[in-house]
């Protein structure tokens, strides 16, 4: 999608501080971190939100979920972490491209906001 910030990052039009990349996903540091470790994990395929997932995306979402533990381990999050998805306006989704926030590196509190 030509006007999507994250699609532009995937295409290399906008630089990012990459943590992990393969042919299906990209993980990079958040520009406004809320914890010592705060990265975004996005599919390279443009999907606006969780609400827009289709049956054909099941393998991709499973793949992302299975990669989370590897990315967390690579980032040294051995004491735990939080994986967050903001969906829709009330969920405070600011970029309309499916993404997951992986945060950790300190004791996290609840509720988050």
C-alpha positions in Angstrom: 0.0 0.0 0.0 1.7 3.2 -1.2 0.7 5.5 1.7 1.3 3.0 4.6 4.2 3.9 6.8 5.1 0.3 7.6 4.9 -0.8 4.0 7.4 2.0 3.2 9.7 0.6 6.0 9.3 -2.9 4.5 10.2 -1.6 1.0 13.3 0.3 2.5 11.9 3.7 1.6 12.0 4.7 5.2 14.9 3.4 7.4 14.4 1.4 10.5 16.6 -0.2 13.1 16.0 -3.8 12.2 16.2 -6.6 14.7 15.0 -9.5 12.5 13.9 -9.9 8.9 13.0 -12.8 6.6 10.7 -13.2 3.6 7.5 -12.9 5.7 8.1 -10.6 8.6 10.1 -7.6 9.8 11.0 -6.7 13.3 12.4 -3.3 14.2 12.9 -1.0 17.2 10.0 1.3 18.0 10.9 5.0 17.6 9.1 5.9 20.9 10.0 3.0 23.2 7.9 2.4 26.3 10.3 0.0 27.9 14.0 -0.8 27.7 13.2 -3.3 24.9 10.3 -2.2 22.6 10.2 -3.6 19.1 7.5 -3.9 16.5 6.9 -7.2 14.6 5.0 -6.7 11.3 4.0 -9.0 8.4 5.5 -7.8 5.1 2.0 -8.4 3.6 -0.2 -5.3 4.2 -3.1 -6.3 6.5 -4.7 -3.2 8.1 -5.6 -4.8 11.5 -6.5 -8.0 13.2 -10.1 -7.3 12.2 -9.0 -7.7 8.5 -7.4 -11.1 8.8 -8.7 -13.8 6.4 -8.5 -17.6 6.6 -5.6 -17.3 4.1 -3.6 -15.4 6.7 -3.7 -18.2 9.3 -0.3 -19.5 8.4 1.3 -16.1 8.5 -0.2 -15.2 11.9 0.9 -18.6 13.3 4.4 -18.0 11.9 4.6 -14.6 13.6 3.5 -16.1 16.9 6.1 -18.8 16.7 8.8 -16.3 15.9 8.0 -14.1 18.9 9.8 -16.4 21.3 12.9 -16.5 19.1 13.0 -12.7 18.8 12.5 -12.3 22.5 15.4 -14.7 23.2 17.6 -12.8 20.8 16.8 -9.6 22.7 17.7 -11.1 26.0 14.2 -11.2 27.4 14.7 -14.3 29.5 12.6 -13.0 32.5 9.5 -12.4 30.3 7.9 -9.9 28.0 4.6 -8.6 26.8 3.2 -8.9 23.3 0.6 -6.3 22.5 -1.7 -5.6 19.5 -3.7 -2.4 19.3 -6.7 -2.8 17.1 -8.9 0.0 15.9 -9.4 3.5 17.1 -10.4 2.7 20.7 -7.5 0.2 20.8 -5.2 3.1 19.9 -4.0 1.6 16.7 -2.1 4.5 15.1 -0.7 2.7 12.0 -3.2 0.8 9.9 -0.9 -2.1 9.3 -1.1 -5.1 11.5 1.7 -5.0 14.1 2.7 -6.4 17.4 4.6 -4.6 20.1 7.1 -6.8 21.9 8.1 -5.0 25.2 10.3 -6.1 28.1 13.5 -5.5 29.9 11.9 -4.4 33.1 9.0 -5.5 35.4 5.9 -4.5 33.5 2.8 -3.2 35.3 -0.9 -3.8 34.9 -3.2 -2.4 33.8 -1.3 -0.8 31.0 -3.5 2.2 30.3 
